[in-house]
Amino acid sequence: MSSGWHIREQKLDGLDGDVLRACNDLDNALRRERDPDEPAVAPATTRAELDGAEAGYDRRIWIAWSSDAESEALAWCLLDIAPAENAHLVELYIDVHPEHRRRGIGRALLREAVDVCRAESRTTVVLWTVDRVPAGAEFVRRIGAGPAQEERESRLYLDAVDRELVREWCDIADQLAGRYEPWWVDGAYPPAAYGRIAEADAVMNTAPRGDVTMNDLKWTAERVAERDERFLRGPFDRWTLFARERATGRLVALTRVLLDPSRPHLVQQEDTAVHPDHRGQGIGKWIKAAMIDRILTERPEARYIATGNAYSNAPMLAINDGLGFRVDRSNTYWEVPVARLLSYLSENH
């Protein structure tokens, strides 16, 4: 408890009503800082993203409330405890309302997270900042974190897309039709395919991780089921395109997008990956172009596609740049030992 605010851990099953409205207000204040031209998001979007930990991760949430009443959320802390293959690691997100910074709220939320790290015997924390919010980088540097990977967030504005190039890349499917076929899945995945989808998801382990000390995620049918369960609790539509090898039935590539009904102008491009044994044939170009072609046809209200990639991911950036994606902002992943955070907290009572 501090003068003017207090912190309480928030359970997701209680994230509704006035609590959700207050969190949605905070969410939109934070988004205005990052994306000042974007409209506000609906409460359902806020709830889904607060519930949006990766499958296999255990998420803990704390909210800093105005002490006058729990009607104004001043900040939050999301702590994602990694699964067994990364038993040393947690991912941490601390966001403070722009009007309530420099009051010790971020440090108090950090203390809550560090207490859990100690209880869970975690030794390493990964954080994330965006270049449009300099206060974020100032905070993580102050607590002792160092940059571990730089990423770019890019946009493809659909009114300027090269439709002839999109058609040309879509035609790669005809050249590969003897070996591969497309498999579209809208919404939740069929349980019978969870194992094959897990194998496709595991290809994302080949994406660059920079200096982040993270081991490969072990994708299983159970984790795919867990991710689908979380997906079904939210308001989003999801389109996934897989490239399936005809001879084996293996899913050797995928690309997927999320569509938020409250933001029809935006398409969020999620994972895109091609198995290393199947690269060099244009599969990545084909599936990315096929997704864009479908968006142009079925989502005329969409204005742009947003996606994120490591600056070091040259093959995927070549595809995105070729399609016309352009940098919108840069994000940084930071890493810091828990021991360093303990020192910072002891020095800043």
C-alpha positions, 0 to 999 in steps of 0.5 A: 500500500502506498499513498494514492494507490495500492496493488492487488493480484488479479485473477482472470476469472474475475476480470469482468464488470467494473474491473474490466472497464477500468483495465480497458481504459488503461489499455486504451491509454497505453495504446494511444501512446504507442499508436496515437492514430488507432481507435480504442479497442473494445473490453473484449479485446483487452480481456483476451490479450490479458488472457493471451499467454503462450500455451504452456506458460503460467500467467500472473497479473497484478494491477495497481489501483487508485486508492480512492476506489478500484475504479481507476487502474493505474498500471499492470504487471503481467508475469509469464512463467515459462514451461519446463524447457525454460525453467530458468525464465520468465517474461515480464510486462510492466505498463504504467499509465503515462500520467502516473509514472515516477510514483514508484508504481513500476518498482512496486510491481517489479517487486511482486514479480521478483518475489514470484521469480524467487519462489519459482527458482527463476533466474532470468527475466525477459522484458519488452519495450517499444521505441515510441515509449521512451519511458519503457527503455529508461525503466528497463535500463535503470533496473539493469537490463540489457538489449537482447534482440531488436525487432521491427513492426511493419505494416502493409497498406492494402490500398497500395499492395502490388496485386500483380505480384500477389497473383504471381506469388499465388501462382507458385502453388501451381508449380508446387502442386505435385508435392504440396497442397494448401490446407485452410483452417478458420477458427479452432483447429480440428483435434485430430490434427493437433499433433501435426499442427504442433510439429508445424508450430515447432518450426518457429523455433528456427526463428532468430532469438538474438541473445535471449537465453531461451531454449526451444519450445516443445510443441505438443498436441496438448499445447495446441489444445491449450492455445485453442482453448484460450483462443476460443475464450476471446473475440477474435477470428483466426485464419491459418493456411498450412502447406501440406506435403501430399506424400506424407500429410506433414504440415511443412509451412504455415501462416496465420492471422488474427482478426478483431471484430472491433478493429476491422481495419487491422489484420494482425499477421501472426507466425509464418514459418517454413520447415528448413527441409522445404525452404528454397522453393517459394513456399513462404512467398506462396502462403503469404501471398495467398493470405493477402489475396484472401484478405483483399477478397473477403475483408474489403474493410481491412486497411493494413496488415501488421506483423513483427520480425527480428531485424536479423530474420533476413529471409522473412524480411525479404518476403515482407519487403518484397510485398511492400511491408514498411517499418512502423516502429521498433521493439526491443527484447531485454534480459536481466538476471533476477539477482540484478533485480534484487540488487536494484530493489534493495538499493531503492527502498 
